[in-house]
């Protein structure tokens, strides 16, 4: 212990003495560890940690698919759910759920909240029971009035003050009376983090509606059942179900049921993004390690005489190893401490930047394993490169080292240092290329036309509330929407007003069956489908700024008693009527309810994006709100108000809230926001990845620049005598400057070449992990590669300028006198 304390005091003195070099080493280690640890903390919480449920590896998601319609993860119908629950033996429990929204309120204005409508088996299947009270029973899950309600811990605290009397309290949900029977644990976040209500799904066991898909399937495998075995059983069951002859029966070829691990389904959308970021920060860490190695190697060469004297006086190699191990570990601990602080800030910043709805975001944070990881990386980095001072100390070199001291630098040491710089530059090139691709993709994404003019548009979702016993008729709902629309049009703050059943950029595909006159279904299919319906109010197209391709828009003249008409988007016109004019063509949007009546196409509009800017546009049909009942059998009970404000968006949103309250105080308005905000959210993943890659690329380029600068500065310092002799013999300063610049740019050029070759070689990895996040640019885009090469070369030239200028300032007399 006495020897260790002596070594520690010496390490502290040396750190203070070489404070500039020590500060750079600590900062380099800290930056590298901070970046690696921050992203590792996210990766660990989202991808590596098990789901917070009992035996999470046994939880699976169940889907149906329709390959002919390119639907690979679609919902189950109620009969399909009951078939699985009745016949499958691989599951300990099976549950169904559907995420929607519900209006919660008693005497006050209802609060519209995300809700999970689930079967009574949901709590048993997920393995989490309410923290207070119970979950609802199978009897409470039968079709009829809502009788039971489970709420989130967040809603319990916020709306009910955390009162223990909340369980048993009667409230209204969508106008129906229900009893709160349970409160879920505070950390429970399924199916979504924002769900506050769990309600009975009320599936009807007698239902025969096999083509109505809206149930999300959740299963818990038995303790002795593997995923492969469950899939094998499912294949056998589908064969039997198909033989039973049910309409729209499940079959492996045309309409299969699929099973996937729940964790894969939850983290799948962000897996490639997080692994890409983890790879990027590992490149940063490697560059940081190369810088640390160069810095400590430089200090080692300065201390060659010290090591030689110690060895000559009898210091053993073991004693020297212990001394330098203490020094490097001391630097590593300081760097780790800095890195942990940066990692805490980095994790908080990364969570703040995560796209809306990112999975498991609430579970991300600093933890003991993350702290241990940071300390381990810091110590390993510093110790690995901190022992270099004695690696080249040999007894055979003692005489030369004692004689020459710190002047001599062997060619082997120079080659090692230059190799490290080349590796730094090449790694930086790979990382900056990835960033360049994402920047180009982000720019391309923001040039995409969403199909409407979002500037100045605000939106809010309005939902009518009623009970089972007093449901309004379709005519009453229509009158409510027309009254609301007319009242809003009378507000001077709003320059345009309309209604739509689903706002753009936030929609789930519907895949509605339809019949097209003169267009029989493709072979093997019983019908064609339309990806999206949209019920719209008066002036929808002009208010949204949608472009008309041909024909006309829907208008107030398209009422229930007139000719049923629709407007289709350009994608539907291109797919169903290639080379033909769709105006005047007829179709039945909802053949099961239209009574054989046809709707006539009166207009074709430019595509309006439905899911996101980068997602392909699906087929879409627009129906007039005034004709919705005649065409689909009913009028929507919830719609989005769309208004273009003549003033600030906040003023427009306040007017919408006020007018809705005046029309009906019991009707809530949900998610009042601008459509520009909606567009920004859809590009959240691209923005998140671009921003972080830009930070890591900038850090990598900075470290590589420091590396080039350090090597060239050290080279100039070691060659002071050479430059003095050259100056004494008449060498021009500009020639010496060019010589030093050429040496530095040669290193950078080799590094750039290696980095470009590595990027090309890694193109398959880039395609797998980056191309999925790219839009309108190839993973091996020549322009990006060339641009990055030019930028890195320019940065390297700047790093060489100061050492090159210093070489021309050498005084020949001083340089020669040192000899």
C-alpha positions in Angstrom: 0.0 0.0 0.0 2.9 2.3 0.7 4.3 1.7 -2.7 0.9 2.3 -4.3 0.5 5.6 -2.5 3.9 6.6 -3.7 3.0 5.7 -7.2 -0.3 7.6 -6.9 1.5 10.8 -5.6 4.0 10.6 -8.5 1.1 10.2 -11.0 -0.6 13.2 -9.5 2.6 15.3 -9.8 3.2 14.2 -13.4 -0.4 15.0 -14.3 0.0 18.5 -12.9 3.4 18.9 -14.5 2.2 17.8 -18.0 -1.2 19.4 -17.4 -1.7 20.3 -21.1 -1.1 16.8 -22.3 -3.0 15.3 -19.4 -6.0 17.6 -20.0 -6.1 16.5 -23.6 -5.9 12.8 -22.7 -8.6 13.2 -20.0 -10.8 15.2 -22.4 -10.3 12.7 -25.2 -11.1 9.7 -23.0 -14.1 11.6 -21.5 -15.6 12.5 -24.9 -15.2 9.0 -26.2 -16.6 7.4 -23.1 -19.4 9.9 -22.8 -20.6 9.2 -26.4 -20.2 5.4 -26.2 -21.9 5.2 -22.8 -24.8 7.5 -23.7 -25.7 5.4 -26.7 -25.0 2.1 -24.9 -27.4 3.2 -22.1 -30.1 3.6 -24.7 -29.2 0.3 -26.5 -29.1 -1.6 -23.2 -32.5 -0.3 -22.0 -34.3 -0.7 -25.4 -32.6 -3.7 -27.1 -30.7 -5.7 -24.5 -32.8 -5.5 -21.3 -35.7 -8.0 -21.1 -39.2 -6.6 -21.2 -40.5 -5.7 -17.8 -43.0 -8.6 -17.6 -42.7 -12.0 -16.0 -41.0 -14.5 -18.4 -41.0 -12.0 -21.3 -39.4 -14.4 -23.7 -42.7 -16.3 -23.8 -44.7 -13.4 -25.0 -45.7 -13.2 -28.7 -47.7 -11.1 -31.0 -50.2 -12.6 -33.4 -51.1 -11.1 -36.8 -52.9 -12.0 -40.0 -51.5 -11.2 -43.4 -52.8 -10.8 -46.9 -49.9 -11.2 -49.3 -51.9 -10.2 -52.4 -52.6 -6.8 -50.7 -49.1 -6.5 -49.4 -50.3 -6.6 -45.8 -47.9 -8.6 -43.6 -48.8 -7.4 -40.1 -52.6 -7.0 -40.0 -55.1 -7.4 -37.3 -57.2 -10.5 -36.4 -61.0 -10.7 -36.8 -63.1 -11.7 -33.8 -63.8 -15.2 -35.2 -60.1 -15.7 -35.9 -59.3 -14.8 -32.3 -61.8 -17.3 -31.0 -60.6 -20.0 -33.4 -57.0 -19.6 -32.0 -58.1 -19.4 -28.4 -60.3 -22.6 -28.8 -57.9 -24.8 -30.8 -54.3 -23.8 -30.0 -52.5 -25.7 -27.3 -49.1 -23.9 -27.4 -50.3 -21.0 -25.3 -50.8 -20.6 -21.6 -53.0 -17.7 -22.3 -54.3 -15.7 -25.4 -55.6 -12.1 -25.3 -56.9 -9.6 -27.8 -56.8 -5.8 -27.6 -57.5 -2.7 -29.7 -56.1 0.8 -29.1 -58.4 3.7 -29.7 -59.6 6.6 -27.5 -62.3 7.1 -25.0 -63.9 10.1 -23.4 -63.7 10.0 -19.6 -65.9 12.3 -17.5 -68.8 12.6 -15.2 -70.4 16.0 -14.6 -67.5 18.0 -16.2 -66.3 18.2 -19.8 -65.0 14.8 -20.8 -61.3 14.1 -21.1 -60.4 12.2 -24.2 -57.6 9.7 -23.5 -55.9 6.9 -25.3 -57.5 3.6 -24.3 -56.8 -0.1 -24.7 -59.9 -2.2 -25.2 -58.8 -5.7 -24.1 -60.2 -9.1 -23.4 -60.5 -10.2 -19.8 -57.5 -12.5 -20.3 -55.2 -9.5 -21.0 -53.8 -9.2 -17.4 -53.1 -12.9 -17.2 -51.4 -13.0 -20.6 -49.1 -10.0 -20.1 -48.4 -11.2 -16.6 -49.1 -7.9 -14.8 -52.0 -7.4 -12.4 -53.4 -4.0 -11.2 -51.4 -2.6 -8.3 -54.7 -1.7 -6.6 -57.9 -3.5 -7.2 -58.4 -6.1 -9.9 -58.8 -6.5 -13.7 -62.3 -7.0 -15.2 -63.8 -10.4 -15.4 -65.0 -12.5 -18.4 -68.6 -11.6 -17.5 -67.7 -7.9 -17.6 -66.2 -8.5 -21.1 -69.4 -9.7 -22.7 -71.0 -7.4 -25.3 -73.2 -4.7 -23.9 -72.8 -1.7 -21.6 -69.3 -0.9 -20.3 -69.3 -2.2 -16.7 -65.7 -2.1 -15.5 -62.7 0.2 -16.1 -59.0 0.0 -15.1 -57.0 3.2 -15.1 -53.3 4.1 -15.2 -51.3 5.1 -12.2 -50.7 8.5 -13.9 -54.4 9.2 -14.4 -55.1 8.0 -10.8 -52.7 10.6 -9.5 -53.6 13.4 -11.9 -57.4 13.2 -12.2 -58.3 11.5 -8.9 -55.6 12.8 -6.6 -54.3 9.4 -5.7 -57.3 8.8 -3.5 -57.7 5.2 -2.2 -61.4 5.6 -2.7 -61.0 5.7 -6.5 -61.5 2.0 -6.8 -65.2 1.5 -6.8 -66.0 5.0 -8.0 -68.5 5.3 -10.8 -67.6 7.4 -13.8 -68.8 7.9 -17.4 -66.8 6.5 -20.4 -68.1 7.5 -23.8 -71.4 8.5 -22.1 -71.8 5.1 -20.4 -71.5 4.5 -16.6 -68.6 2.3 -15.5 -67.0 1.4 -12.2 -63.2 1.8 -11.7 -62.1 -1.7 -10.5 -58.4 -1.4 -10.7 -55.3 0.8 -11.0 -52.3 -0.4 -13.0 -48.7 -0.2 -11.7 -46.9 3.1 -12.2 -44.3 1.6 -14.6 -46.8 -0.3 -16.7 -46.8 0.9 -20.4 -48.6 -1.5 -22.7 -49.8 -1.5 -25.4 -48.6 2.1 -25.5 -46.9 4.4 -23.0 -49.7 7.0 -23.3 -52.6 4.6 -22.6 -54.5 5.6 -19.5 -57.7 3.4 -19.7 -58.2 -0.3 -20.1 -61.7 -1.3 -21.1 -63.5 -4.5 -22.0 -63.1 -5.3 -25.7 -66.5 -7.1 -25.7 -65.8 -9.5 -28.5 -68.9 -11.5 -29.5 -68.2 -15.3 -29.6 -71.1 -15.7 -32.1 -69.6 -13.2 -34.6 -69.1 -14.4 -38.1 -67.5 -11.2 -39.4 -64.2 -12.8 -40.5 -63.4 -9.9 -42.8 -63.6 -7.3 -40.0 -60.0 -7.1 -38.8 -59.3 -4.9 -35.7 -58.1 -7.2 -32.9 -54.4 -7.2 -32.0 -53.4 -10.7 -30.8 -51.2 -11.3 -27.8 -50.1 -14.7 -26.5 -48.1 -16.3 -23.7 -46.5 -19.5 -24.8 -46.4 -22.5 -22.4 -43.3 -23.1 -20.4 -42.3 -26.0 -22.5 -43.2 -24.5 -25.9 -40.8 -22.8 -28.3 -41.6 -20.2 -30.9 -40.8 -22.7 -33.7 -43.2 -25.3 -32.2 -46.0 -22.7 -31.9 -45.5 -21.8 -35.5 -45.6 -25.4 -36.5 -48.9 -25.9 -34.6 -50.3 -22.8 -36.3 -49.6 -24.1 -39.7 -51.5 -27.3 -38.9 -54.4 -25.4 -37.4 -54.7 -23.2 -40.5 -55.0 -26.4 -42.7 -57.9 -27.5 -40.5 -59.6 -24.1 -40.5 -59.3 -23.9 -44.3 -60.9 -27.4 -44.6 -63.8 -26.2 -42.4 -64.8 -24.0 -45.3 -65.3 -20.7 -43.4 -65.5 -17.7 -45.7 -62.3 -15.7 -45.6 -60.6 -18.6 -43.9 -57.0 -18.5 -42.7 -54.6 -20.3 -45.0 -50.8 -20.3 -45.3 -50.9 -19.1 -49.0 -53.7 -16.5 -49.2 -54.4 -15.4 -45.6 -52.0 -16.7 -43.0 -51.7 -16.1 -39.3 -48.2 -15.1 -38.2 -46.5 -15.3 -34.8 -43.6 -13.1 -33.7 -41.7 -12.5 -30.4 -43.2 -9.5 -28.6 -39.8 -7.9 -27.9 -38.9 -8.1 -31.6 -42.2 -6.3 -32.5 -41.8 -3.6 -29.9 -38.2 -2.7 -30.6 -38.1 -3.6 -34.3 -38.8 0.0 -35.6 -35.7 1.3 -33.8 -33.3 -1.7 -33.7 -31.3 -0.8 -36.8 -31.2 2.9 -35.9 -29.7 2.2 -32.4 -27.2 -0.4 -33.6 -26.1 2.1 -36.3 -25.6 4.7 -33.6 -23.7 2.3 -31.4 -21.4 1.4 -34.3 -20.9 5.2 -34.9 -19.8 5.9 -31.4 -17.5 2.9 -31.4 -15.8 4.5 -34.3 -15.5 7.7 -32.3 -14.1 5.7 -29.4 -11.5 4.0 -31.7 -10.4 7.4 -32.9 -10.2 8.6 -29.3 -8.1 5.6 -28.5 -5.7 6.3 -31.4 -5.4 9.9 -30.1 -4.7 8.7 -26.6 -2.1 6.2 -27.9 -0.4 9.0 -29.9 -0.3 11.4 -26.9 1.0 8.8 -24.4 3.5 7.6 -27.0 4.8 11.1 -27.4 5.1 11.5 -23.6 6.8 8.1 -23.5 9.5 9.2 -25.9 10.0 12.4 -23.9 10.5 10.1 -20.8 12.9 7.7 -22.5 15.9 9.1 -20.6 14.0 8.8 -17.3 13.1 5.2 -17.9 16.7 4.4 -18.9 18.1 6.0 -15.7 15.6 4.1 -13.5 16.5 0.8 -15.2 20.2 1.5 -14.9 19.8 2.2 -11.2 18.1 -1.2 -10.7 14.4 -0.6 -11.2 12.8 -3.9 -12.3 10.4 -4.0 -15.2 7.7 -5.1 -12.8 8.3 -1.9 -10.8 8.1 0.3 -13.9 5.0 -1.5 -15.0 3.3 -0.8 -11.7 4.3 2.9 -11.8 3.0 3.5 -15.4 0.0 1.4 -14.7 -0.9 3.7 -11.8 -0.3 6.7 -14.0 -2.5 5.5 -16.8 -5.2 4.2 -14.5 -5.3 7.6 -12.8 -5.8 9.3 -16.1 -8.4 6.7 -17.0 -10.4 7.3 -13.8 -10.4 11.1 -14.4 -11.5 10.5 -18.0 -14.2 8.1 -16.9 -15.5 10.5 -14.3 -15.8 13.2 -17.0 -17.3 10.6 -19.4 -19.9 9.6 -16.9 -21.0 13.2 -16.5 -21.2 13.7 -20.2 -23.0 10.3 -20.6 -25.7 11.4 -18.1 -26.2 14.6 -20.1 -26.0 12.6 -23.4 -28.6 10.0 -22.2 -31.1 12.8 -21.2 -30.5 14.6 -24.5 -30.9 11.4 -26.5 -34.2 10.6 -24.8 -35.4 14.2 -25.5 -34.5 13.7 -29.2 -36.2 10.3 -29.6 -39.1 10.3 -32.0 -42.6 10.4 -30.6 -43.8 7.0 -29.5 -40.3 5.5 -29.4 -40.5 2.1 -27.6 -39.3 1.7 -24.0 -38.3 5.4 -23.8 -39.4 5.5 -20.2 -37.0 2.8 -19.2 -33.9 4.7 -20.4 -31.6 6.2 -17.8 -28.3 5.8 -15.9 -27.9 2.6 -14.0 -25.2 0.7 -12.1 -24.4 -1.5 -15.2 -24.0 1.6 -17.3 -21.7 3.2 -14.7 -19.6 0.0 -14.6 -19.4 -0.1 -18.4 -18.1 3.5 -18.5 -15.4 2.8 -15.8 -14.3 -0.4 -17.5 -14.0 1.3 -20.9 -12.1 4.3 -19.4 -9.6 2.1 -17.5 -9.1 -0.3 -20.4 -8.4 2.5 -22.8 -5.9 4.3 -20.6 -4.2 1.1 -19.3 -3.9 -0.4 -22.8 -2.1 2.7 -24.2 -0.5 3.9 -21.0 2.0 1.1 -20.8 3.6 2.1 -24.1 6.5 4.0 -22.3 8.1 0.7 -21.2 7.2 -1.5 -24.2 10.2 -0.1 -26.1 12.5 0.2 -23.1 15.2 -2.5 -23.5 18.4 -3.0 -21.5 20.3 -3.2 -24.8 19.3 0.4 -25.6 20.3 1.9 -22.3 23.5 3.4 -23.5 22.0 5.1 -26.5 19.0 6.3 -24.5 21.2 7.8 -21.8 23.3 9.5 -24.4 20.7 10.8 -26.8 17.9 11.4 -24.2 14.7 12.6 -25.8 16.2 13.7 -29.1 16.1 10.5 -31.0 13.0 9.1 -32.5 13.3 5.8 -34.3 11.7 5.3 -37.7 9.6 2.5 -36.2 8.1 4.9 -33.7 7.3 7.4 -36.4 5.7 4.7 -38.5 3.5 3.6 -35.5 2.4 7.2 -34.9 1.6 7.8 -38.5 -0.3 4.5 -38.7 -2.5 5.7 -35.9 -3.2 9.0 -37.6 -4.1 7.2 -40.8 -6.5 4.9 -38.9 -8.1 8.0 -37.3 -8.7 9.7 -40.6 -10.0 6.5 -42.2 -12.5 5.9 -39.3 -13.5 9.5 -39.4 -14.2 9.3 -43.2 -16.5 6.2 -42.7 -18.4 8.1 -40.0 -18.7 11.4 -41.9 -19.9 9.5 -45.0 -22.7 8.0 -42.9 -23.6 11.4 -41.6 -23.4 12.9 -45.2 -25.9 10.2 -46.4 -28.3 11.0 -43.6 -28.0 14.8 -44.2 -28.8 14.3 -47.9 -31.7 12.0 -47.0 -33.0 14.5 -44.5 -32.9 17.3 -47.1 -34.6 15.1 -49.7 -37.3 14.2 -47.2 -38.1 17.8 -46.5 -38.5 18.4 -50.2 -41.2 15.8 -50.5 -44.6 17.3 -51.4 -47.2 16.1 -48.7 -50.0 16.8 -51.2 -51.4 19.8 -49.2 -50.2 23.2 -47.9 -49.5 22.8 -44.2 -48.5 26.4 -43.5 -51.2 28.0 -41.3 -53.3 24.9 -40.9 -54.3 23.8 -37.4 -56.2 20.7 -36.4 -58.0 19.1 -33.5 -59.9 15.8 -33.1 -63.5 16.1 -32.1 -65.4 13.1 -30.8 -69.2 13.0 -30.0 -70.0 11.3 -26.7 -73.1 9.3 -26.0 -74.3 6.2 -24.2 -75.5 2.9 -25.6 -79.1 3.7 -24.8 -79.1 7.1 -26.5 -76.9 6.7 -29.6 -77.6 9.5 -32.1 -78.8 8.6 -35.5 -76.7 9.2 -38.6 -78.8 12.2 -39.4 -78.3 13.7 -35.9 -74.5 13.2 -36.3 -74.6 14.9 -39.7 -76.5 17.8 -38.3 -73.9 18.2 -35.5 -71.0 18.3 -37.9 -72.7 20.7 -40.3 -73.6 23.0 -37.4 -70.0 22.9 -36.1 -68.6 23.5 -39.6 -70.9 26.5 -40.2 -70.2 28.1 -36.8 -66.4 27.8 -37.4 -66.8 29.4 -40.8 -68.4 32.4 -39.2 -65.2 33.1 -37.2 -63.2 36.0 -38.7 -59.9 34.5 -37.2 -60.3 31.5 -39.5 -59.9 32.0 -43.3 -60.9 28.4 -44.2 -62.6 25.6 -42.3 -63.3 21.9 -43.1 -63.7 18.5 -41.6 -62.0 15.1 -42.3 -62.4 11.7 -40.7 -58.6 11.0 -40.4 -55.8 13.6 -40.4 -53.0 13.0 -42.9 -49.6 11.6 -41.8 -51.0 9.6 -38.9 -53.2 6.9 -40.3 -53.4 3.1 -40.2 -54.1 1.3 -43.5 -57.7 0.1 -43.7 -57.7 -2.2 -46.7 -61.4 -1.9 -47.3 -63.1 -4.3 -49.7 -64.5 -2.6 -52.8 -66.0 -3.4 -56.1 -64.9 -1.7 -59.3 -67.3 -1.8 -62.3 -65.6 -3.8 -65.1 -62.6 -4.6 -63.0 -62.9 -8.3 -61.7 -60.7 -9.2 -58.8 -57.2 -10.7 -59.5 -57.0 -14.5 -59.7 -57.2 -16.1 -56.3 -58.9 -13.1 -54.7 -62.6 -12.5 -53.9 -62.4 -8.7 -54.1 -60.2 -5.7 -54.6 -59.4 -3.3 -51.8 -58.9 0.4 -51.1 -56.2 1.2 -48.7 -57.8 4.3 -47.2 -61.3 6.0 -47.0 -61.6 9.7 -46.2 -64.9 11.3 -45.3 -64.5 15.1 -45.8 -66.5 18.2 -45.2 -67.4 21.0 -47.5 -64.4 22.9 -49.0 -62.0 20.2 -47.8 -59.8 20.3 -50.9 -59.5 24.1 -51.2 -58.9 24.5 -47.4 -56.1 21.9 -47.4 -54.6 23.3 -50.6 -54.9 19.9 -52.5 -54.2 20.0 -56.2 -56.9 18.9 -58.7 -55.7 16.7 -61.5 -58.9 16.4 -63.5 -62.7 16.6 -62.9 -64.0 18.5 -59.9 -63.9 18.5 -56.1 -66.7 17.4 -53.8 -69.0 20.2 -52.7 -72.2 21.2 -50.8 -74.3 20.1 -53.8 -73.3 16.4 -53.1 -76.1 15.6 -50.7 -77.7 12.4 -49.6 -80.5 12.5 -52.3 -78.2 13.3 -55.2 -76.0 11.0 -57.3 -73.4 9.3 -55.0 -70.0 10.5 -56.0 -66.4 10.1 -54.9 -63.0 11.7 -55.6 -60.0 9.3 -55.9 -56.3 10.0 -55.6 -53.7 9.7 -58.3 -52.4 6.4 -57.1 -55.8 4.7 -57.3 -56.3 6.2 -60.8 -53.0 4.9 -61.9 -53.4 1.4 -60.5 -57.0 0.8 -61.4 -57.3 2.8 -64.6 -53.9 2.7 -66.2 -54.0 4.7 -69.5 -57.7 5.5 -69.0 -59.6 8.5 -67.7 -61.3 7.5 -64.4 -63.8 10.3 -64.5 -67.3 8.8 -64.9 -66.1 5.3 -63.8 -68.2 3.6 -61.1 -67.3 1.6 -57.9 -68.9 0.5 -54.7 -66.8 1.6 -51.7 -68.7 -0.5 -49.2 -70.5 -3.2 -51.2 -72.0 -4.8 -48.1 -74.0 -1.7 -47.1 -74.6 0.3 -50.2 -77.5 -1.8 -51.4 -76.1 -2.3 -54.8 -75.7 1.4 -55.5 -72.7 2.6 -57.4 -70.6 5.7 -56.7 -69.3 7.7 -59.7 -65.8 9.1 -59.8 -66.1 12.9 -60.4 -62.5 14.0 -59.7 -58.9 12.9 -59.4 -56.6 14.7 -57.0 -52.8 14.7 -56.4 -51.7 12.2 -53.8 -51.9 13.3 -50.2 -49.4 11.5 -47.9 -51.2 9.2 -45.5 -48.6 7.7 -43.1 -45.3 9.6 -43.4 -43.3 11.5 -46.0 -41.1 8.6 -47.0 -43.9 6.0 -47.0 -45.4 5.1 -50.4 -48.9 6.6 -50.9 -51.8 4.1 -50.9 -55.0 4.1 -52.8 -57.6 6.5 -51.4 -61.2 7.4 -51.9 -62.8 10.7 -50.7 -66.4 10.7 -49.7 -68.6 13.7 -48.9 -69.7 13.9 -45.3 -73.2 14.7 -46.6 -73.3 11.3 -48.5 -71.4 9.2 -45.9 -74.5 7.4 -44.6 -75.8 6.6 -48.1 -72.4 5.2 -49.2 -71.0 3.6 -46.0 -74.1 3.1 -43.9 -73.3 5.6 -41.2 -71.9 9.0 -40.4 -68.6 9.3 -38.4 -68.9 10.1 -34.7 -65.4 11.5 -34.6 -63.7 13.8 -37.1 -60.8 16.2 -37.3 -61.5 19.9 -37.6 -59.1 21.6 -40.0 -58.8 25.3 -40.1 -56.5 27.8 -41.7 -55.9 30.7 -39.4 -55.6 34.3 -40.5 -53.6 35.0 -37.3 -51.3 33.0 -35.0 -52.0 29.3 -34.7 -52.7 29.7 -30.9 -55.5 32.1 -31.7 -57.0 29.7 -34.2 -56.8 26.8 -31.8 -58.4 28.8 -29.0 -61.3 29.6 -31.4 -61.8 26.0 -32.3 -61.9 25.0 -28.6 -64.4 27.8 -27.8 -66.7 27.1 -30.7 -66.8 23.3 -30.0 -67.7 24.0 -26.4 -70.5 26.4 -27.5 -71.9 23.8 -29.9 -71.8 21.0 -27.3 -70.1 21.3 -23.9 -69.9 17.5 -23.5 -67.7 17.1 -26.6 -64.0 17.0 -26.0 -61.3 18.4 -28.4 -58.2 16.3 -28.6 -54.6 17.0 -29.8 -55.0 20.6 -31.0 -51.9 21.3 -33.0 -50.6 22.7 -36.3 -50.2 20.4 -39.3 -46.6 21.6 -39.6 -46.0 20.0 -36.2 -47.6 16.8 -37.5 -45.2 16.8 -40.4 -42.2 17.4 -38.2 -43.2 14.4 -36.0 -43.3 12.1 -39.1 -39.7 13.0 -39.8 -38.7 12.4 -36.2 -36.6 9.3 -36.8 -34.7 10.9 -39.6 -34.1 14.0 -37.6 -32.9 12.0 -34.6 -30.5 9.9 -36.6 -29.2 12.9 -38.6 -28.6 15.0 -35.5 -26.7 12.4 -33.5 -24.6 11.3 -36.5 -23.7 14.9 -37.1 -22.5 15.3 -33.5 -20.5 12.1 -33.7 -19.1 13.0 -37.1 -18.0 16.4 -35.9 -16.4 14.8 -32.8 -14.6 12.2 -35.0 -13.4 14.9 -37.4 -12.2 17.1 -34.5 -10.2 14.2 -32.9 -8.7 13.2 -36.3 -7.7 16.8 -36.9 -6.0 16.9 -33.4 -4.3 13.7 -34.3 -2.9 15.1 -37.6 -1.9 18.3 -35.9 -0.2 16.5 -33.0 1.8 14.2 -35.3 3.0 17.1 -37.6 3.8 19.3 -34.6 5.8 16.6 -33.0 7.5 15.8 -36.2 8.5 19.4 -36.7 9.8 19.6 -33.1 11.9 16.4 -33.5 13.3 17.7 -36.8 14.4 21.2 -35.5 18.1 20.4 -36.2 17.3 19.2 -39.7 15.3 22.3 -40.6 18.0 24.5 -39.1 20.6 22.9 -41.3 18.3 23.2 -44.4 17.7 26.9 -43.6 21.4 27.5 -43.1 22.2 25.9 -46.5 19.7 28.3 -48.2 16.4 26.4 -48.3 13.5 28.7 -49.0 10.7 28.9 -46.3 8.0 28.2 -48.8 9.7 24.9 -49.8 9.9 23.8 -46.2 6.3 24.8 -45.7 5.2 22.8 -48.7 7.3 19.8 -47.6 5.6 19.7 -44.2 2.2 20.2 -45.7 2.9 17.4 -48.2 3.8 15.0 -45.4 0.6 15.8 -43.5 -1.6 15.6 -46.6 0.0 12.3 -47.6 -1.1 10.8 -44.3 -4.6 12.3 -44.7 -4.8 11.1 -48.3 -3.9 7.6 -47.3 -6.4 7.7 -44.5 -9.1 9.1 -46.9 -8.4 6.3 -49.4 -8.6 3.6 -46.7 -11.8 5.2 -45.4 -13.4 5.3 -48.8 -12.4 1.7 -49.6 -13.8 0.6 -46.2 -17.1 2.5 -46.8 -17.5 0.8 -50.2 -16.7 -2.6 -48.6 -19.2 -1.9 -45.9 -21.9 -0.9 -48.4 -23.9 -4.1 -47.5 -23.9 -3.1 -43.9 -24.9 0.5 -44.8 -27.7 -0.8 -46.9 -29.0 -3.0 -44.1 -28.7 -0.4 -41.3 -28.7 3.0 -43.0 -30.6 2.5 -46.3 -33.8 1.8 -44.3 -33.5 5.3 -42.9 -32.4 6.9 -46.2 -34.7 8.6 -48.7 -33.8 9.5 -52.2 -30.1 8.6 -51.9 -28.0 5.4 -52.3 -25.9 4.0 -49.5 -22.9 4.3 -51.9 -23.8 7.7 -53.3 -20.8 9.0 -55.3 -21.5 12.7 -54.6 -21.5 12.1 -50.9 -18.3 10.0 -51.0 -16.5 12.7 -53.1 -17.8 15.6 -50.9 -16.7 13.9 -47.7 -13.2 13.2 -49.2 -12.9 16.9 -50.1 -14.0 18.1 -46.6 -11.7 15.8 -44.7 -8.7 16.8 -47.0 -9.5 20.5 -46.4 -9.7 19.9 -42.6 -6.3 18.0 -42.7 -4.8 20.9 -44.7 -5.9 23.3 -41.9 -4.4 21.0 -39.3 -1.0 21.0 -41.1 -0.8 24.8 -41.5 0.4 25.7 -38.0 3.2 23.0 -37.9 4.2 23.9 -41.5 4.5 27.6 -40.5 6.4 26.7 -37.4 9.0 24.8 -39.5 9.8 28.0 -41.4 10.4 29.9 -38.2 13.3 27.8 -37.0 16.4 29.9 -36.3 19.4 28.0 -37.8 21.9 29.2 -35.1 19.7 28.1 -32.2 19.0 24.8 -33.9 22.7 24.1 -34.5 23.7 25.3 -31.1 21.5 22.6 -29.5 23.8 20.0 -30.9 
